[in-house]
Amino acid sequence: MNAKIQKRDRHVAAAGEPNRISISPRLKADLRNKGIAAFRQLNDDEQKRVWQWCNEVVRQYRGVLETDPRNIRNVASLPFPKEDIRLALKMLLPLYISKGMHSMVRKLKNAYQETGTFQTIDPQDQAVLSTETTRRGKQISKRQYSDVDRANEKYMGLVISEKKGLLQDINNFVNELEALTSEGSS
């Protein structure tokens, strides 16, 4: 079964969970396009639902980060699409910025950038990259070592490039929010 099908099946199965908090695709699109302005236009119940959704998405995503410390991760292991995780992280930032909770802002910014470590990994490379984590403290053959290095090189360029763009994106976003917050308090 290919990774796309596995990912789709995982998201379909997850959507069937009884306690799963979700928001409509239309609302996600509005939040992506209009950001905080779209959030402010929501009624109290809708804002609460978005807040709950964001917290649940980030909670599950942070769980994946904590259990998988590798520098290259399979996108199929994410509990939600990368775009949804990034949206949820951005939606949580204004509260922590407005409250001056700098350590939480740093954690969310780092989590945002770390979405770049999740890549679509070819099935044959998945086995090789898994070997890397089990090789520590063990001897592996020169061929296995060569395969691990080839796979690392193949994906690390993608990871670095994506993380660089994400860092720029999240820094710009936070700088804009901080400017708005300081303007509002003046």
N, C-alpha and C positions, 0 to 999 in steps of 0.2 A: 504494500500500500504506500503510495507516495506521500510526501510531507504535507502537501496541500490538502489532500483528502483527510489525513489524520487530524490536521488543524481544524478543518471544517467540522469533522465529527466531534472533536473535543468541545468546540464552541456550541454546537447543537446540543450535545449532552449536558453541558454546563447550563445552557439556557433553560433546561427542563428542571433544574433544581428548584425546590419550592421556596427557599429563602433568598433566592437570587434577586438582587436589586438591579433594575435596569431603567434606562431612559430611552425614549424613542429615537430612531435614526434621524428624524427631522430636527429634534432638539439638539442632538449631538452636532449636526451640521450647522445649526444656528450658533451654537457655542463655539465651534471651530472658526466660523466666519466672523462673528461679531464679538466673541470673547465675553468679557465682563459686562458689556452693554446688554447682551442677550440675557445674561443671568439676572441683571437688575430689573428686567422687564417681566420676569416670572412672578407669579403670586407666591405667597409664603409656603404653601404646600409643595409647589413645584421646586422652589429653591431648596427646600428640605430634602426632597427626593434626589435632586442633583448632588447635593452635599453628601448624602448617604451613598449614592452611587460612586462618587469620587473616592470617598474613604474606603469603600469595599474594593474598588479596582486597585488602589494604591496598597492596601493591606495585602491582597493576594499577590501583587507584583513584588512587593518587598519580601514576601515569603519565598518566592522563587529566587530572588537575588541572594538571600541568606543561605539557601540550600545548595546553590550552584556558584562557587567562587571563581569559576574559570573566566578567562579573558575573552573567550569565544564561546557563545552559547547558541543553542538551537532555538530559533524563533518558535518552533512548535511547542516548546515548554512553557510559553507564556499563557497565562490564564485569560488574557484579552488581547485583541490586536494592538500592535504598537501605537497606532494613532489614538486609540481610546485611552491607553495608559498615559500617553503624553498630554492628552486633553485633561484627564483627571488631575495630573500633577500640576498643570498650569492653573486649573480652577481652584486648587487649594492654596496656592501661593499668596493671593491677595490678603487672605486672613492673617497668615503668619507675618507677612510684611507689615501690615497695619498694626499688629500687636508688638512689633519689634522682636519677634522670636527668630533671631538670626541663625541659631543652630538648626532649627527646623527648616528654614529657607535653604541653608546649605545642603541638608539631607535631601530635600526635594529636588534641588538643582542637580545634585549628583545622581539621584535616581533617574532623572530625566535624561541625563547624558548617558547613563548606563544602558538605556534602551538600545543604543547603538551597538552593544556587544551581542545582541540577538540577531542572528543572520539565518537565512534559509540555507541549510547545510545539506549537501548531497548525501544520500544514504551511505555510499561507500566511504565518504569522509567522516560521517558520524561515528562509525566504528573506530576509525583511526584516531579521531579526536578524543574518544572515550578511552582509548589505550593510553593517551598522554596522562590522564589523571591516575591511572593504575600503575604507571611505570615508575613513579617515584619510589625510590628505595629498592627497585627490582631491576634486574638486567633485561634489556630487550635487544633484539637482533638489530644489526645495522640497517637491514631493510625496513624494519618497523620504525626505527629512528628516522630514516629518510622519509618514510610516508607521513610521519607525524610532522616533520619539518615542512614538507610540501603542503600539507593541509593547513598548517598554521600560517604559512606565508600567503596562501590563497585567500584566507578569510581575514587575516589581520589587516591587510590593506583596506578592506571594506569597513572593518570596525573603526579603524583610525579615522578614515575619511568621514564616516557618519558621525562619530563622536565629536569631531572637530566642528562640523556644521551644527550639531545639537548644542554644543557649548555656546557658540555664537548666538544661536536662536534663544536659548534660555537666559543668557546674560542680557540680551537686548530686552526681552520680556520683563525681567526683573527690574532693570534700570528704568523702563517706562513706568512700571507700577510704583517704584520708589519715588519717581518724579511726581507722579499724580498724588501720591500719599503726602509728600512734603508740600505740594501746592495746596492741597485740601486743608492742611493744618495751619497754613499761613494766614 
